[in-house]
Amino acid sequence: MALVVGDQRGVPQSDWTIFTRTGIGHLISISGLHITMVAGLFALLGNALWRRSFFTQEALPLRLPAQQFAALVGVGTALLYVLLAGWGVPAQRTLYMLAVVAAALWCGRLTSVSHVLCLALGVVLLLDPWAVLAPGFWLSFGAVATILYASVGRVASAAGTSRWQRIRVALRPHIHTQYVVTVGLVPLTLLLFGQVSLISPVANAVAIPLISLIVTPLALIGSVAPMPVGGWLLGLGHGCIEMLALALGWFSQLPMAVWNAPVPAPWMFALAAIGTLWLLTPRGWPVRWAGWVGWLPLLVNAPTHPADGEFRVLAFDVGQGMALLIETAQHRLLYDTGPAYSPGSDGASRVIVPYLKARGITRLDALVISHSDADHAGGGLSLLDALPVGLVTTSLPPDHAIVRAAPQHRRCLAGQKWSWDGVTFEMLYPAAAIYDSDKWKPNAHSCTLKVSRSSASMLLPGDIEAIQEIEMINAMPDKLRSTVLLAPHHGSGTSSTDAFLAAVQPTLALFQVGYRNRYGHPKAEVFARYGEHNIARIRTDVAGAITLQFAHDLTWSTYRLDHPRYWYGR
């Protein structure tokens, strides 16, 4: 379905993970390579039929050259296939390049392939200026530009006399192209995704001919052939993909299958890009090896972390849900995992894990899931599947899927306390007795965590409500006071009582809420109540992700202020 009509919904997320780690995800769709192949096949067929006047006596080649008719057929076929593909940027690029070549043929003008690429680039930007925001735009045009840079105008190797020499000469351009694409796109791939598949050359060397020359034709012919022939062809194509997926699954599990690194700074990317261009210069260019020097900042780039005794908190913009990353000098803890959006999508897979990979973070020391509501625990399984986690602390029942999947689990209980790198973590709620009662909603089980350094602290109360607030005020009034408060229950009308705010006395409150969420969080009267207590307020639905730095002074920044865009209303 993905190869014939561009419908990728039938490919499970587990398979996409394998395809991404092995670097062949671009093949499991209607790609530029497939469009060119199909357009070329129909152009050849059109050329052959036109030269024979469709086996009539019309002498059609005397009215229109067969090459021009074949060009029309190829572009028309490509247009139909691109429309099936959903009009993506890589498909558009292929269509426009084919159209430029066809136009040059019709006009009787020779054109260089670099002009073809530039014209296609211009047309894409003219029709869709926002295409520059899509990674596919940069990868598609970048890959073709890299191949042209490293191949056009180069002297071909002389053919040998023996069979082995002829085979080697025939394979050399294909091996060189794979090398060029792999090396040439490393800086760009790291900039866009924070990871590079190290086994991509081997995987693509097998997958490209298999999918392009065998599976795609079988899928296309099988989709239009009558039954049972169509079923046989589609089954054969599916079997090829199944065997490929089994092999790729083994490769993807290798420890060094993927290189994860922090997204490089602009100067690192520029230096690596210059070094890459130097590496791909023709043989005989002086000191080509010096291009590797430009890669050194990429290779030594490491994740940043706070200094000893300090900590940093990132409140993710996950919509109507909760997820915060707490970092000390040597440790990282995630509080809640965001909401579940759909059966195959959640806050962890869509927001948290991509962010961690972009930072070069490959492991979490601890995970706290406050309670079982989907807007807090919805991404738990995705997170545990994506990267190693040390201790998992939750208020979830023992038979919960996250508890079963956790490598090490404990219940959150008031009194639990530990210290990392000069920063203290203390669980203030719930008490052990609450687990013995069935009358409480999941909100009443919320793990309430306080993170402190010498001069500042932050309280994370989950979805506690007024009754739990009163319990903590009565049980531990001296421990509640904090510099920053994560608004309980997203600022709902059942929490954030005057007494609780007076006990905590925060200078800043965070509201993790979704834009125009159906619950109306935060409630207007609750949001105003914080203002009446002279508490500064920040909302993720307005400010985006919020970063707090607990150092000598408390400082904070918001994503939408640091990265202004006109569609943010600024």
C-alpha positions in Angstrom: 0.0 0.0 0.0 2.8 2.4 0.8 4.6 1.8 -2.5 1.5 1.8 -4.7 -0.7 4.6 -3.3 1.5 6.2 -0.6 -0.6 5.0 2.3 1.8 4.2 5.1 -0.7 3.7 7.9 -0.4 -0.1 7.5 3.3 -0.1 8.4 3.5 -0.6 12.2 5.7 1.7 14.4 8.0 -1.2 15.2 8.8 -1.7 11.5 9.4 2.1 11.1 11.8 1.9 14.0 13.8 -0.8 12.2 13.7 1.1 8.9 14.8 4.3 10.5 17.7 2.7 12.4 18.9 1.1 9.2 18.5 4.2 7.1 16.0 2.8 4.5 12.9 4.6 5.6 13.0 6.6 2.4 12.4 3.5 0.3 9.2 2.5 2.2 7.1 5.0 0.3 6.7 6.4 -3.2 10.1 7.9 -3.4 11.8 9.9 -6.2 13.7 6.7 -7.2 10.5 4.8 -7.7 8.8 7.7 -9.6 11.7 7.9 -11.9 11.7 4.2 -12.5 8.0 4.0 -13.2 8.1 7.1 -15.4 11.0 5.7 -17.4 9.3 2.3 -17.9 6.2 4.0 -19.3 8.3 6.4 -21.4 10.1 3.4 -22.9 6.8 1.7 -23.6 5.4 4.9 -25.1 8.5 5.3 -27.3 8.3 1.7 -28.6 4.5 2.0 -29.4 4.9 5.4 -31.0 7.8 4.3 -33.2 5.5 1.5 -34.4 2.5 3.9 -34.8 0.6 1.7 -32.3 0.8 -1.0 -35.0 -1.3 1.1 -37.4 -0.4 2.7 -40.8 -0.5 6.3 -39.4 3.3 7.0 -39.6 3.0 8.8 -36.2 6.8 9.4 -35.8 6.7 11.7 -38.9 4.2 13.9 -37.1 5.9 13.9 -33.7 9.3 12.5 -32.8 9.1 9.4 -30.7 11.4 10.9 -28.1 9.1 13.9 -27.5 6.1 11.6 -27.2 8.0 9.4 -24.7 8.9 12.5 -22.7 5.2 13.5 -22.5 4.3 10.0 -21.4 7.0 10.0 -18.7 6.0 13.3 -17.2 2.3 12.5 -17.3 3.0 9.2 -15.5 5.2 10.9 -13.0 2.5 13.5 -12.3 -0.1 10.8 -11.6 2.3 8.9 -9.4 3.2 12.0 -7.5 -0.4 12.8 -6.9 -0.8 9.3 -5.5 2.2 9.9 -3.3 0.5 12.9 -1.6 2.5 15.6 -3.3 5.5 15.4 -0.9 8.6 17.4 -1.4 10.8 14.6 -2.6 8.1 13.5 -5.1 7.7 17.1 -6.3 11.5 17.5 -6.8 11.5 14.4 -9.0 8.5 15.6 -11.0 9.9 19.0 -11.7 13.3 17.6 -12.6 11.7 15.3 -15.1 9.6 18.1 -16.4 12.6 20.3 -17.0 14.4 17.5 -18.9 11.3 17.0 -21.0 11.0 20.7 -21.7 14.6 20.8 -22.8 14.0 17.9 -25.1 11.0 19.5 -26.7 12.8 22.8 -27.1 15.8 21.1 -28.6 18.1 22.6 -26.0 20.8 20.8 -24.1 20.8 21.6 -20.3 23.1 20.6 -17.5 21.9 18.5 -14.7 22.8 21.2 -12.2 20.4 23.6 -14.0 17.7 21.0 -13.9 18.2 20.6 -10.1 18.2 24.4 -9.5 15.0 24.9 -11.6 13.3 22.1 -9.7 14.3 23.8 -6.5 13.0 27.1 -7.6 9.6 25.7 -8.7 9.2 23.9 -5.3 9.9 27.1 -3.4 7.7 29.1 -5.7 4.7 26.8 -5.2 5.3 25.9 -1.6 7.6 28.3 0.3 6.9 26.5 3.6 8.7 23.4 2.1 11.9 24.7 3.7 10.5 23.7 7.1 10.3 20.0 6.1 13.4 17.8 6.6 12.5 16.0 3.4 13.2 19.2 1.4 16.8 19.4 2.6 17.4 15.7 2.5 16.0 15.3 -1.0 17.7 18.2 -2.7 20.8 17.7 -0.5 21.2 14.1 -1.6 20.9 14.8 -5.3 23.2 17.9 -5.0 25.8 15.8 -3.2 25.7 13.1 -5.9 26.0 15.6 -8.7 28.9 17.4 -6.9 30.8 14.2 -6.5 30.1 12.5 -9.8 29.4 15.0 -12.7 32.4 15.7 -14.8 34.6 13.0 -13.2 36.7 10.8 -15.5 35.3 7.2 -15.6 37.5 4.2 -15.0 38.7 2.3 -18.0 37.1 -1.0 -18.6 39.2 -4.0 -17.8 39.9 -7.1 -19.9 38.9 -9.8 -17.4 35.4 -10.6 -16.2 36.3 -9.6 -12.6 37.7 -6.3 -13.8 34.6 -5.5 -15.8 32.4 -6.4 -12.8 34.5 -4.2 -10.6 34.3 -1.3 -13.0 30.5 -1.7 -13.3 30.0 -1.7 -9.6 32.4 1.1 -8.8 29.9 4.0 -9.7 27.2 2.4 -7.5 29.6 1.9 -4.5 30.9 5.5 -5.0 27.4 6.9 -5.1 26.5 5.1 -1.9 29.7 6.3 -0.2 29.0 9.9 -1.4 25.4 9.9 -0.1 26.4 8.4 3.2 29.3 10.7 3.9 27.7 13.8 2.3 24.5 13.7 4.4 26.1 13.0 7.8 26.2 16.7 8.9 22.7 17.4 7.6 21.3 14.3 9.2 22.8 15.1 12.5 21.5 18.6 12.3 17.9 17.4 11.6 17.7 14.3 13.7 20.6 14.0 16.0 21.5 10.5 14.8 23.1 8.8 11.9 22.6 5.1 10.8 26.1 3.6 10.6 24.8 0.5 8.8 22.9 2.5 6.3 25.4 1.8 3.4 25.1 -2.0 3.8 21.3 -1.9 4.3 20.7 0.4 1.3 23.0 -1.7 -0.9 20.6 -4.6 -0.4 17.3 -2.7 0.0 17.6 -0.3 -2.9 17.8 -3.0 -5.7 15.4 -5.3 -3.9 12.7 -2.7 -3.3 13.1 -0.7 -6.5 13.7 -3.5 -9.0 11.6 -6.3 -7.5 9.2 -5.3 -4.8 7.9 -2.1 -6.4 7.2 -3.6 -9.8 5.5 -6.6 -8.2 3.4 -4.3 -6.1 2.4 -2.1 -9.0 1.6 -5.0 -11.4 -0.1 -7.0 -8.6 -2.4 -4.1 -7.8 -3.9 -4.0 -11.3 -3.6 -7.7 -12.3 -6.7 -9.9 -12.0 -7.0 -12.4 -9.2 -5.5 -14.8 -8.4 -2.4 -13.5 -10.3 -2.5 -10.2 -8.5 -2.6 -12.0 -5.2 0.4 -14.1 -6.1 2.4 -11.1 -7.2 1.5 -9.1 -4.1 2.3 -12.1 -1.9 5.7 -12.5 -3.5 6.5 -8.8 -3.0 5.4 -9.0 0.6 7.6 -12.1 1.2 10.6 -10.1 -0.1 9.9 -7.3 2.3 9.3 -9.7 5.1 12.7 -11.4 4.6 14.3 -7.9 4.3 12.7 -6.8 7.5 14.0 -9.9 9.4 17.6 -9.2 8.2 17.3 -5.5 9.0 15.9 -6.2 12.4 19.0 -8.2 13.2 21.2 -5.3 11.9 19.3 -2.7 13.8 20.0 -4.4 17.1 23.7 -4.1 16.8 25.2 -1.9 19.4 26.8 0.4 16.9 23.9 0.5 14.4 23.1 4.1 15.1 25.4 7.0 16.2 23.5 9.4 18.5 24.9 12.8 19.1 23.6 16.2 20.2 22.3 18.4 17.4 25.4 20.5 16.3 25.6 24.2 16.7 25.4 26.3 13.5 29.2 26.8 13.4 29.8 23.0 13.9 27.5 22.2 11.0 29.1 24.8 8.7 32.6 23.5 9.5 31.5 19.9 9.0 29.8 20.8 5.7 33.0 22.5 4.4 35.0 19.5 5.5 32.6 17.2 3.6 32.9 19.1 0.4 36.6 18.9 0.7 36.4 15.1 1.3 34.3 14.6 -1.8 36.6 16.5 -4.2 38.1 14.6 -7.2 41.0 12.2 -6.7 44.2 14.2 -6.9 42.9 17.2 -5.0 45.5 18.1 -2.4 45.2 16.8 1.1 41.6 15.5 0.8 42.0 13.8 4.2 42.0 17.3 5.8 38.2 17.3 5.3 38.0 15.0 8.3 39.3 17.8 10.5 36.0 19.6 9.9 34.2 16.7 11.4 36.1 16.8 14.7 33.6 19.2 16.5 30.8 16.7 15.6 32.7 13.8 17.0 33.5 15.4 20.3 30.2 17.2 20.7 28.7 16.1 24.1 25.4 16.7 25.9 25.4 19.8 28.1 24.5 19.6 31.8 24.2 21.9 34.8 27.1 22.5 37.2 27.4 20.6 40.5 24.8 21.8 43.0 22.5 23.2 40.2 19.7 21.7 38.3 17.6 22.5 35.2 14.0 21.7 34.5 12.3 21.5 31.1 8.5 21.6 31.0 7.7 20.0 27.6 5.0 21.4 25.4 3.1 18.1 25.0 -0.4 19.5 24.8 -2.9 18.6 27.5 -0.6 16.5 29.6 2.4 16.6 31.9 6.1 15.9 31.3 9.2 17.5 32.8 12.8 16.7 32.5 15.0 17.4 35.5 18.8 17.4 35.0 21.6 17.6 37.5 25.3 17.5 36.8 25.4 13.7 36.2 21.8 12.5 36.4 18.5 12.9 34.6 14.9 12.3 35.8 11.7 12.5 33.8 8.5 13.3 35.7 5.5 12.0 33.7 5.5 11.1 30.1 2.8 13.2 28.4 -0.5 12.2 27.0 -1.5 9.4 24.5 -2.7 11.0 21.3 -3.7 7.9 19.3 -3.0 4.2 19.3 0.4 4.8 17.6 1.3 8.2 18.9 1.9 9.8 22.3 3.9 12.5 24.0 7.0 10.4 24.5 7.3 9.2 20.9 6.4 12.6 19.3 8.0 15.0 21.7 10.2 13.7 24.5 12.2 11.0 22.8 13.0 13.2 19.7 14.2 15.9 22.1 16.4 13.5 24.1 18.0 12.2 20.9 18.5 15.8 19.7 20.4 16.5 22.9 22.4 13.3 22.6 20.8 11.9 25.8 20.7 8.1 25.5 19.6 7.1 29.0 17.5 8.3 31.9 18.5 7.5 35.5 14.9 7.7 36.8 11.3 8.0 35.7 8.5 9.1 37.9 4.9 8.6 36.7 2.6 10.4 39.1 -0.5 8.4 38.4 -2.4 6.3 35.8 -4.3 9.0 33.9 -3.5 8.9 30.2 -2.3 12.5 30.1 0.5 11.6 32.5 1.3 7.9 31.7 0.3 7.9 28.0 3.9 7.9 26.8 5.4 5.5 29.4 5.6 2.4 27.2 7.0 4.3 24.3 9.7 5.8 26.5 10.7 2.5 28.0 10.9 1.0 24.5 13.0 3.9 23.2 15.9 4.1 25.7 17.2 2.6 28.9 15.7 3.8 32.1 17.1 3.1 35.6 14.6 3.2 38.4 10.9 3.7 37.6 8.8 5.1 40.5 5.0 5.2 40.1 1.7 5.0 41.9 0.4 2.6 39.3 -1.2 -0.8 40.3 1.1 -3.8 40.1 -0.6 -5.2 37.0 -0.2 -2.0 35.0 1.7 -2.5 31.7 4.3 0.2 32.6 5.0 -1.6 35.9 5.5 -4.9 34.1 7.7 -3.3 31.5 9.9 -1.4 34.0 13.4 -2.9 34.5 13.2 -1.8 38.2 10.1 -0.5 39.9 9.1 0.9 43.2 6.0 2.6 44.6 6.2 6.3 45.3 5.8 6.9 49.1 6.1 9.9 51.2 9.5 10.0 52.9 11.5 8.6 50.0 14.6 10.9 49.6 17.8 10.9 47.7 20.5 13.3 46.5 22.2 13.7 43.1 25.1 16.0 42.6 24.2 18.4 45.4 20.5 18.4 44.5 17.9 16.8 46.9 14.9 14.9 45.7 12.1 14.1 48.2 8.7 12.4 47.7 6.1 14.2 49.8 3.0 12.3 48.9 1.2 9.8 48.9 1.2 8.0 52.2 1.3 4.2 52.3 -2.3 4.1 53.6 -3.8 5.5 50.4 -2.9 2.4 48.5 -5.0 0.3 50.8 -8.2 2.2 50.0 -10.4 1.8 46.9 -12.4 5.1 47.4 -9.8 7.4 45.9 -9.5 8.4 42.2 -6.1 8.1 40.4 -5.5 11.8 41.0 -5.4 11.2 44.7 -2.4 8.8 44.2 -0.3 11.5 42.5 3.4 11.2 43.3 4.4 14.6 44.7 8.1 15.3 44.2 10.1 18.2 45.6 13.5 19.0 44.0 15.7 21.4 46.0 19.1 23.0 46.1 20.5 25.3 48.7 18.6 28.5 47.6 15.7 27.3 45.4 13.3 24.5 44.9 10.5 23.2 42.8 7.3 21.3 43.7 5.8 18.8 41.3 2.4 17.8 42.7 0.9 15.9 39.7 -2.9 16.0 39.8 -3.6 16.3 43.5 -6.8 17.9 44.5 -8.0 20.1 47.4 -8.3 17.2 49.9 -4.7 16.1 49.2 -3.5 19.7 49.5 -5.1 19.9 52.9 -3.5 16.6 54.0 0.0 17.9 53.1 -0.6 21.3 54.7 -1.5 19.5 58.0 1.2 16.9 57.7 4.3 18.8 56.5 3.7 22.6 56.3 7.4 23.3 56.6 8.3 21.2 53.5 5.8 22.7 51.0 7.5 26.0 50.5 9.0 26.1 47.1 10.4 28.7 44.6 8.5 27.2 41.7 5.2 25.3 41.7 3.9 23.2 38.9 0.2 24.0 39.0 -1.7 21.0 40.4 -4.1 19.3 38.0 -3.2 21.8 35.2 -5.0 24.6 37.1 -8.3 22.8 37.4 -11.1 24.1 39.7 -10.5 21.2 42.1 -7.0 22.2 43.1 -4.7 25.2 43.9 -6.6 26.3 47.0 -5.7 29.6 48.7 -4.4 27.7 51.7 -2.1 25.6 49.5 -0.7 28.6 47.6 -0.1 30.3 50.9 1.8 27.3 52.2 3.9 26.9 49.1 4.5 30.6 48.5 6.0 30.2 45.0 7.4 33.1 43.0 6.6 31.3 39.7 3.9 28.8 38.7 3.9 26.7 35.5 0.7 25.6 33.8 1.2 22.6 31.5 -2.0 22.7 29.4 -3.0 22.1 25.8 -4.2 24.9 23.5 -8.0 25.2 23.7 -8.2 22.0 25.7 -11.6 20.6 26.3 -11.4 20.8 30.1 -10.9 24.6 30.0 -7.6 24.4 32.0 -6.5 26.5 33.6 -9.8 27.7 35.0 -10.0 31.5 34.8 -10.7 31.9 38.5 -7.8 29.6 39.4 -5.4 31.4 37.1 -6.5 34.7 38.6 -6.0 33.3 42.1 -2.3 32.8 41.5 -2.1 36.5 40.4 -3.8 37.5 43.6 -1.0 35.8 45.5 1.6 37.7 43.4 2.8 34.6 41.7 4.2 35.0 38.2 2.5 32.6 35.7 3.6 30.9 32.5 1.5 28.6 30.3 2.8 26.1 27.8 -0.1 26.6 25.5 1.0 30.2 25.1 4.8 30.1 25.7 5.6 26.6 24.4 8.2 24.6 26.3 9.6 26.3 29.4 13.2 25.9 30.6 14.1 26.8 34.3 17.7 27.1 35.4 18.2 26.8 39.2 21.7 28.2 39.7 22.8 31.2 41.8 19.5 32.8 40.7 16.4 31.4 39.2 16.2 32.1 35.4 13.8 30.9 32.8 13.2 31.0 29.1 10.4 30.0 26.8 10.7 28.3 23.4 8.3 30.6 21.5 10.0 33.7 22.8 13.5 32.4 21.9 12.3 31.1 18.5 9.8 33.6 17.3 7.6 32.8 14.3 4.9 34.8 12.9 2.4 32.0 13.3 2.9 32.3 17.0 1.1 35.6 16.8 4.2 37.6 17.5 
